[in-house]
Amino acid sequence: MQARRINALALDNYQRAARVVLANHLVTRTYPDRIALPLIRRWATELREDLAELFGYRLEVTETTARVFPLVDRLDPGRPARTAADRVFDRRRYAYLALALAALGRAGDQITLSELADQVAAYTGRIEGLALSTDRSADRDAFVDAVGWLAVRGALTLADGDAGGWAADPEAGEALYDIDRPVVFALFRPPRALQHLHSVAGLLAEAPRTLAESARRVRRALVERPVVYAEDLAPQERPLLGQDRLVAEVELLTGLRAERRAEGVALIDISGRLSDTRFPSTGTLAQVALLLVGEIADLVLDIDNPLETRTGALQYDDDLADRLDAAIPESTLFTPMADPDIEAAEEVSPEESEFQAPQQYPFVPMAWVRETVQALADRYGATFAAQWQADVPGLTGEVLTLLQRLRLLRTAEDGLLILPALARYRGAVVTVRTRRAEELFVTAAETMVTEGI
């Protein structure tokens, strides 16, 4: 492992580079910032060897890009593409994004937004149920969101004009973009030709056949998931999670510190350079989530009123693969080239043995959750963002989505299964800070939520 050979004075710099490349599988001259690519290029040789040894990842570094080609062990719905306003991409935006990449791969050095829209619109005409009409405002907004996602990552650079003006009125507005072709080609590099697959499972990593491959699978879980519970892993992988050396290797590479409990392991990222979601954090959703976690922890720990327990498995999404497979347009499949070995592997998967002994978890009824969030809104609602003050049910849904993504709980029928890591945030302390009456522009009290010690 190269990290062991690096001078102690330079190790922090190397760990920062490792965190950046693991958090952003594509790094460009401007994404995620202008210092990321030079940092990775400085340590390219060492990173390439360590990523391959520890995780089985392949790293390609050029003058303009650094691209990690990961191995995906299972589908995870918790990290969707998002718009500039932090809205989750829907199916239409994903489709426009894929078709825009296809069009840019055949374009020159520059393209106008209207030209790109016309090419994508032509592609949508070949796909049943999909269309891009520049006469429809919803279509233009979705298309601009897809283009904006590419622009953030450096595939497109605005040279002139304004995409917002085109979205408002395509007859009056226009935008001209420079195309960074290396970034375009680096963005979409699937491990197998999609036209040769009958199932999305063909894009997942093969089942481990050796102890070394199982160890890489466990290390991948540590850097890709907020918490790795022993129940997440196959029976042969669970003992590896308890090995000090395996966890220490990931700590040395990333500079993070592991918290070990009987139920599993979590890497704690105080740097904020590896986590895609900070928690605790600022903002209404994060603060209400922390308040709700505190209420749940008090409820679970109340020995005078023990909660019902229920059996639950920790799969990310049992039917996600089936739903994705159902969306594959059969007309695009190239059946003669379909890999029969991949198809057979999907039918007899070792994943089936991962969750043979589901655990018992405290169960909290959904009615109690709704009442508790409403009580929090009644008490602190004046400090909430305006969009949530009048939409407590929507706030409840978004908070539960956040906590489930952090693997602190799991939704079940008519309630929640409370996972062990939630106890880490028990004892939340609320400090309400109000402005003095003589201060200008007093509109509402401010709330600051901090984690209890």
C-alpha positions as CSV (number, residue, x, y, z in Angstrom):
1,M,0.0,0.0,0.0
2,Q,1.5,3.3,-1.2
3,A,0.0,5.4,1.6
4,R,2.3,3.6,4.1
5,R,5.4,4.9,2.2
6,I,4.3,8.6,2.1
7,N,6.1,11.0,4.5
8,A,4.1,11.9,7.5
9,L,4.3,15.6,6.5
10,A,2.7,14.9,3.1
11,L,0.2,12.2,4.2
12,D,-2.6,14.7,4.9
13,N,-2.3,16.1,1.4
14,Y,-2.4,12.6,-0.1
15,Q,-5.5,11.7,2.0
16,R,-7.2,14.8,0.8
17,A,-6.6,13.8,-2.8
18,A,-8.0,10.3,-2.0
19,R,-11.1,11.7,-0.5
20,V,-11.7,14.0,-3.5
21,V,-11.3,11.2,-6.0
22,L,-13.5,8.8,-4.1
23,A,-16.2,11.4,-3.6
24,N,-16.1,12.6,-7.2
25,H,-15.5,9.8,-9.6
26,L,-15.0,12.4,-12.3
27,V,-12.8,15.4,-11.6
28,T,-12.2,18.1,-14.2
29,R,-10.4,21.4,-14.3
30,T,-13.4,23.1,-12.7
31,Y,-15.2,20.3,-10.9
32,P,-15.6,20.0,-8.0
33,D,-13.2,23.0,-7.8
34,R,-10.1,24.3,-9.5
35,I,-7.6,22.8,-7.0
36,A,-8.9,19.2,-7.1
37,L,-7.4,18.1,-10.5
38,P,-3.9,19.4,-9.7
39,L,-4.0,17.7,-6.3
40,I,-5.0,14.4,-7.9
41,R,-2.4,14.7,-10.6
42,R,0.3,15.2,-8.0
43,W,-0.5,11.8,-6.5
44,A,-1.8,10.0,-9.6
45,T,0.7,7.1,-9.4
46,E,0.2,6.4,-5.7
47,L,-3.6,6.8,-6.0
48,R,-3.8,4.5,-9.0
49,E,-2.1,1.7,-7.1
50,D,-3.9,2.1,-3.8
51,L,-7.4,2.3,-5.4
52,A,-6.7,-0.8,-7.4
53,E,-5.3,-2.7,-4.4
54,L,-7.9,-1.8,-1.8
55,F,-11.1,-1.4,-3.9
56,G,-10.4,-2.9,-7.3
57,Y,-11.1,0.5,-8.9
58,R,-9.3,1.8,-12.0
59,L,-8.1,5.4,-12.1
60,E,-7.3,7.2,-15.4
61,V,-5.7,10.6,-15.1
62,T,-5.1,13.0,-18.1
63,E,-4.2,16.7,-18.3
64,T,-7.9,17.6,-18.1
65,T,-9.7,14.8,-16.3
66,A,-9.3,12.2,-13.5
67,R,-11.8,9.4,-13.8
68,V,-12.4,6.5,-11.4
69,F,-14.1,3.5,-12.8
70,P,-15.7,1.9,-9.8
71,L,-17.1,-1.6,-9.2
72,V,-20.7,-1.4,-8.2
73,D,-21.8,-4.2,-5.9
74,R,-25.5,-3.3,-5.6
75,L,-28.0,-0.7,-6.7
76,D,-28.4,2.3,-4.5
77,P,-31.3,4.7,-5.0
78,G,-29.9,7.1,-2.4
79,R,-27.6,9.2,-4.7
80,P,-29.6,10.5,-7.6
81,A,-28.6,13.3,-10.0
82,R,-29.8,16.7,-8.8
83,T,-30.5,20.0,-10.5
84,A,-28.8,23.2,-9.5
85,A,-31.8,23.9,-7.2
86,D,-31.1,20.5,-5.5
87,R,-34.2,18.8,-7.0
88,V,-33.9,15.1,-7.9
89,F,-33.8,14.2,-11.5
90,D,-36.9,12.6,-12.9
91,R,-37.0,10.1,-15.8
92,R,-37.3,12.8,-18.4
93,R,-34.3,14.6,-17.2
94,Y,-32.2,11.4,-17.1
95,A,-33.3,10.7,-20.7
96,Y,-32.4,14.2,-21.9
97,L,-29.0,13.9,-20.1
98,A,-28.2,10.7,-21.9
99,L,-29.3,11.9,-25.3
100,A,-27.4,15.2,-24.8
101,L,-24.2,13.2,-24.2
102,A,-24.9,11.2,-27.3
103,A,-25.3,14.4,-29.3
104,L,-22.2,16.1,-27.8
105,G,-20.1,13.1,-28.7
106,R,-20.8,13.9,-32.4
107,A,-20.6,17.7,-32.2
108,G,-17.7,20.0,-32.8
109,D,-16.0,22.4,-30.4
110,Q,-19.1,24.6,-29.9
111,I,-22.8,24.3,-30.0
112,T,-25.8,26.5,-29.3
113,L,-28.5,25.4,-26.8
114,S,-31.1,25.5,-29.5
115,E,-29.0,23.3,-31.8
116,L,-28.4,20.8,-29.0
117,A,-32.2,20.8,-28.2
118,D,-33.0,20.1,-31.8
119,Q,-30.7,17.1,-31.9
120,V,-32.0,15.7,-28.6
121,A,-35.6,16.3,-29.9
122,A,-34.7,14.3,-33.0
123,Y,-33.4,11.4,-30.8
124,T,-36.5,11.4,-28.7
125,G,-38.6,10.8,-31.8
126,R,-37.1,7.3,-32.0
127,I,-38.1,6.5,-28.4
128,E,-41.7,5.6,-27.6
129,G,-43.2,7.7,-24.8
130,L,-40.4,10.4,-24.9
131,A,-40.5,13.8,-26.6
132,L,-38.8,17.1,-26.3
133,S,-40.9,20.0,-27.6
134,T,-39.3,23.5,-27.3
135,D,-42.9,24.8,-27.3
136,R,-43.5,23.3,-23.9
137,S,-42.1,25.1,-20.9
138,A,-41.8,21.9,-18.8
139,D,-39.7,20.3,-21.6
140,R,-37.4,23.3,-21.8
141,D,-36.9,23.4,-18.1
142,A,-36.0,19.7,-17.9
143,F,-33.6,20.1,-20.8
144,V,-31.9,23.1,-19.3
145,D,-31.5,21.1,-16.0
146,A,-29.8,18.3,-17.9
147,V,-27.5,20.8,-19.7
148,G,-26.8,22.5,-16.4
149,W,-25.7,19.2,-14.9
150,L,-23.2,18.8,-17.7
151,A,-22.0,22.4,-17.3
152,V,-21.3,22.0,-13.6
153,R,-18.9,19.1,-14.4
154,G,-17.1,21.0,-17.2
155,A,-18.4,19.1,-20.2
156,L,-20.0,22.4,-21.4
157,T,-18.7,25.9,-20.7
158,L,-21.0,28.9,-21.3
159,A,-19.3,31.1,-23.9
160,D,-22.2,33.6,-24.6
161,G,-25.8,34.1,-23.8
162,D,-28.0,32.7,-21.1
163,A,-29.7,29.3,-20.7
164,G,-32.4,30.8,-18.5
165,G,-33.3,33.3,-21.2
166,W,-33.7,30.4,-23.7
167,A,-35.8,28.4,-21.2
168,A,-38.1,31.4,-20.7
169,D,-38.4,32.2,-24.4
170,P,-36.6,30.2,-27.0
171,E,-37.4,32.7,-29.7
172,A,-35.7,35.6,-27.8
173,G,-33.0,33.8,-25.8
174,E,-30.0,31.7,-26.8
175,A,-26.8,30.3,-25.3
176,L,-23.5,29.3,-26.8
177,Y,-21.4,26.6,-25.2
178,D,-17.8,25.4,-25.6
179,I,-17.6,21.6,-25.6
180,D,-14.8,19.8,-23.6
181,R,-14.7,16.6,-25.5
182,P,-12.4,14.7,-23.1
183,V,-14.9,15.4,-20.3
184,V,-17.8,14.3,-22.5
185,F,-16.1,11.0,-23.3
186,A,-15.1,10.4,-19.7
187,L,-18.6,10.9,-18.3
188,F,-20.2,7.8,-19.8
189,R,-18.0,4.7,-19.9
190,P,-20.1,1.7,-18.9
191,P,-18.3,-1.6,-18.2
192,R,-20.4,-3.4,-20.8
193,A,-22.3,-2.3,-23.9
194,L,-25.8,-1.6,-22.7
195,Q,-27.4,-3.0,-25.9
196,H,-26.0,-6.4,-24.9
197,L,-27.7,-6.6,-21.5
198,H,-31.2,-7.7,-20.7
199,S,-30.9,-6.6,-17.0
200,V,-29.3,-3.8,-15.1
201,A,-27.7,-6.5,-12.9
202,G,-25.2,-7.0,-15.7
203,L,-23.6,-3.7,-14.7
204,L,-22.9,-4.9,-11.2
205,A,-19.6,-6.4,-10.0
206,E,-19.3,-10.2,-10.2
207,A,-19.6,-12.2,-7.0
208,P,-16.3,-12.5,-5.1
209,R,-14.5,-15.8,-5.6
210,T,-11.5,-15.2,-3.4
211,L,-10.8,-13.8,0.1
212,A,-9.0,-10.8,-1.4
213,E,-12.1,-10.0,-3.6
214,S,-14.4,-10.2,-0.6
215,A,-12.1,-7.8,1.3
216,R,-12.3,-5.3,-1.5
217,R,-16.0,-5.6,-1.5
218,V,-16.1,-4.8,2.3
219,R,-13.7,-1.8,1.8
220,R,-15.9,-0.5,-1.0
221,A,-18.9,-0.6,1.3
222,L,-17.0,1.4,3.9
223,V,-16.3,4.3,1.6
224,E,-19.6,4.2,-0.3
225,R,-22.2,3.9,2.5
226,P,-22.8,6.1,5.5
227,V,-22.9,3.0,7.8
228,V,-22.0,-0.6,7.1
229,Y,-24.0,-3.0,9.2
230,A,-22.9,-6.6,9.5
231,E,-26.4,-7.5,8.1
232,D,-25.5,-5.7,4.9
233,L,-22.8,-8.2,4.0
234,A,-22.8,-11.8,2.9
235,P,-22.0,-14.3,5.6
236,Q,-18.4,-14.8,4.4
237,E,-17.8,-11.1,4.5
238,R,-19.0,-10.3,8.0
239,P,-15.9,-11.5,9.8
240,L,-13.8,-9.2,7.5
241,L,-15.7,-6.2,8.8
242,G,-14.4,-6.9,12.2
243,Q,-10.7,-7.1,11.2
244,D,-8.7,-4.1,12.5
245,R,-6.3,-4.3,9.6
246,L,-8.9,-4.0,6.9
247,V,-10.6,-1.0,8.5
248,A,-7.2,0.6,9.3
249,E,-6.2,0.5,5.7
250,V,-9.3,2.5,4.7
251,E,-8.6,4.9,7.6
252,L,-5.0,5.4,6.4
253,L,-6.0,6.1,2.8
254,T,-8.9,8.5,3.5
255,G,-7.8,10.1,6.8
256,L,-11.2,9.3,8.3
257,R,-11.8,7.6,11.6
258,A,-13.9,4.5,12.0
259,E,-16.5,4.1,14.8
260,R,-17.0,0.4,15.5
261,R,-20.0,-1.0,17.2
262,A,-21.3,-4.5,17.6
263,E,-23.8,-3.9,14.7
264,G,-21.2,-2.5,12.2
265,V,-18.8,0.3,11.3
266,A,-19.1,3.9,10.1
267,L,-16.4,6.1,8.8
268,I,-16.7,9.6,10.3
269,D,-15.8,12.4,7.9
270,I,-15.3,15.7,9.8
271,S,-13.5,17.1,6.7
272,G,-16.7,17.1,4.6
273,R,-14.6,16.1,1.5
274,L,-15.9,12.6,1.2
275,S,-19.5,12.9,2.3
276,D,-22.2,13.9,-0.2
277,T,-24.6,14.7,2.7
278,R,-23.4,16.4,5.9
279,F,-25.3,15.6,9.1
280,P,-25.8,17.3,11.4
281,S,-26.0,20.4,9.2
282,T,-27.8,23.7,8.6
283,G,-31.1,24.1,6.9
284,T,-34.6,23.2,7.8
285,L,-34.5,19.6,6.6
286,A,-31.3,18.7,8.5
287,Q,-32.3,20.5,11.6
288,V,-35.8,19.0,11.8
289,A,-34.2,15.6,11.0
290,L,-31.9,16.0,14.0
291,L,-34.7,17.0,16.3
292,L,-36.8,14.0,15.1
293,V,-33.8,11.7,15.7
294,G,-33.6,12.9,19.3
295,E,-37.3,12.3,19.8
296,I,-37.1,8.8,18.4
297,A,-34.0,8.0,20.5
298,D,-35.9,9.1,23.6
299,L,-38.8,6.9,22.6
300,V,-36.7,3.8,21.9
301,L,-34.7,4.2,25.2
302,D,-37.8,4.6,27.4
303,I,-37.6,1.4,29.4
304,D,-41.0,2.1,31.0
305,N,-42.8,1.9,27.6
306,P,-40.9,-0.7,25.5
307,L,-41.6,-0.5,21.7
308,E,-42.7,-3.2,19.5
309,T,-40.0,-4.9,17.5
310,R,-40.2,-6.1,13.9
311,T,-38.1,-8.2,11.6
312,G,-36.5,-6.3,8.8
313,A,-33.8,-6.8,6.2
314,L,-31.5,-3.9,5.2
315,Q,-31.5,-4.3,1.5
316,Y,-31.3,-0.9,-0.2
317,D,-34.3,-1.5,-2.5
318,D,-35.6,-5.0,-3.1
319,D,-37.4,-4.4,-6.3
320,L,-35.2,-1.6,-7.8
321,A,-33.6,-3.9,-10.3
322,D,-36.9,-5.3,-11.4
323,R,-38.3,-1.8,-11.9
324,L,-35.3,-0.7,-13.9
325,D,-35.4,-3.8,-16.1
326,A,-39.1,-3.2,-16.8
327,A,-38.1,0.3,-18.2
328,I,-35.5,-1.1,-20.7
329,P,-36.8,-0.6,-24.2
330,E,-36.6,-4.1,-25.8
331,S,-36.3,-2.6,-29.3
332,T,-32.8,-1.4,-28.3
333,L,-31.4,-4.7,-27.2
334,F,-29.0,-6.5,-29.5
335,T,-30.1,-10.1,-28.6
336,P,-27.4,-12.0,-30.6
337,M,-24.7,-10.3,-28.5
338,A,-26.4,-10.8,-25.1
339,D,-24.1,-12.5,-22.7
340,P,-25.7,-15.7,-21.5
341,D,-23.2,-16.0,-18.5
342,I,-24.4,-12.7,-17.2
343,E,-28.0,-13.7,-17.5
344,A,-27.4,-16.9,-15.7
345,A,-25.5,-15.1,-12.9
346,E,-28.6,-13.0,-12.3
347,E,-30.8,-16.0,-11.8
348,V,-28.5,-17.6,-9.2
349,S,-27.0,-14.8,-7.3
350,P,-25.0,-15.2,-4.1
351,E,-26.8,-12.1,-2.8
352,E,-29.7,-14.3,-2.0
353,S,-27.9,-15.7,1.0
354,E,-27.0,-12.3,2.4
355,F,-30.1,-11.7,4.5
356,Q,-31.1,-15.2,5.7
357,A,-31.3,-14.1,9.3
358,P,-33.1,-10.7,9.6
359,Q,-32.7,-8.9,12.8
360,Q,-35.3,-7.4,15.1
361,Y,-35.5,-3.6,15.1
362,P,-37.7,-1.2,17.2
363,F,-40.8,-0.2,15.3
364,V,-42.2,3.4,15.5
365,P,-45.7,3.9,14.0
366,M,-46.1,6.5,11.3
367,A,-48.9,8.2,13.1
368,W,-46.5,9.0,16.0
369,V,-43.9,10.3,13.5
370,R,-46.5,12.7,11.9
371,E,-47.6,13.9,15.3
372,T,-44.1,14.5,16.4
373,V,-43.1,16.5,13.3
374,Q,-46.2,18.5,13.6
375,A,-45.3,19.3,17.2
376,L,-41.9,20.4,16.2
377,A,-43.4,22.6,13.5
378,D,-45.7,24.2,16.0
379,R,-42.8,24.9,18.3
380,Y,-40.1,26.0,15.8
381,G,-42.1,26.6,12.6
382,A,-41.4,30.3,12.5
383,T,-37.7,29.5,11.9
384,F,-38.4,27.0,9.0
385,A,-37.8,27.8,5.4
386,A,-41.0,29.3,3.9
387,Q,-41.8,26.4,1.7
388,W,-42.0,24.0,4.7
389,Q,-44.0,26.2,7.0
390,A,-47.2,25.4,5.2
391,D,-46.3,21.9,4.1
392,V,-45.6,19.8,7.2
393,P,-46.6,16.5,5.4
394,G,-44.1,17.3,2.7
395,L,-41.4,18.2,5.3
396,T,-42.1,14.9,7.0
397,G,-41.5,12.9,3.8
398,E,-38.3,14.8,3.0
399,V,-36.9,14.3,6.5
400,L,-37.6,10.6,6.5
401,T,-36.0,10.3,3.0
402,L,-32.8,12.0,4.4
403,L,-32.7,9.8,7.5
404,Q,-33.2,6.7,5.4
405,R,-30.4,7.8,3.0
406,L,-28.1,8.2,6.1
407,R,-29.1,4.6,7.1
408,L,-30.5,5.7,10.5
409,L,-33.9,4.2,9.8
410,R,-35.8,2.2,7.2
411,T,-39.4,2.8,6.2
412,A,-41.7,-0.2,6.7
413,E,-45.4,-0.7,6.4
414,D,-47.2,1.9,8.5
415,G,-44.0,2.9,10.3
416,L,-40.3,3.0,10.7
417,L,-37.6,0.4,11.6
418,I,-35.1,2.2,13.8
419,L,-31.5,1.2,12.9
420,P,-28.7,1.2,15.5
421,A,-26.7,4.1,14.1
422,L,-29.5,6.5,15.1
423,A,-28.4,6.2,18.7
424,R,-25.3,8.2,17.8
425,Y,-27.4,11.4,17.7
426,R,-29.4,10.9,20.8
427,G,-29.4,13.8,23.3
428,A,-29.8,16.6,20.7
429,V,-29.8,20.0,22.2
430,V,-31.8,22.9,20.8
431,T,-30.7,26.5,21.2
432,V,-33.1,29.1,20.0
433,R,-31.4,32.4,19.2
434,T,-33.5,35.5,18.7
435,R,-32.5,38.9,17.4
436,R,-32.7,41.9,19.6
437,A,-35.7,44.1,19.1
438,E,-33.6,47.1,18.0
439,E,-31.9,45.1,15.2
440,L,-33.0,45.9,11.7
441,F,-34.8,43.5,9.4
442,V,-36.1,41.2,12.1
443,T,-38.4,38.8,10.3
444,A,-38.2,35.6,12.4
445,A,-36.3,33.9,15.2
446,E,-33.3,31.9,14.2
447,T,-32.8,28.3,15.3
448,M,-29.5,26.7,15.8
449,V,-29.4,23.0,16.4
450,T,-26.2,21.4,17.7
451,E,-25.4,17.8,18.5
452,G,-25.4,17.0,22.2
453,I,-22.2,15.9,23.9
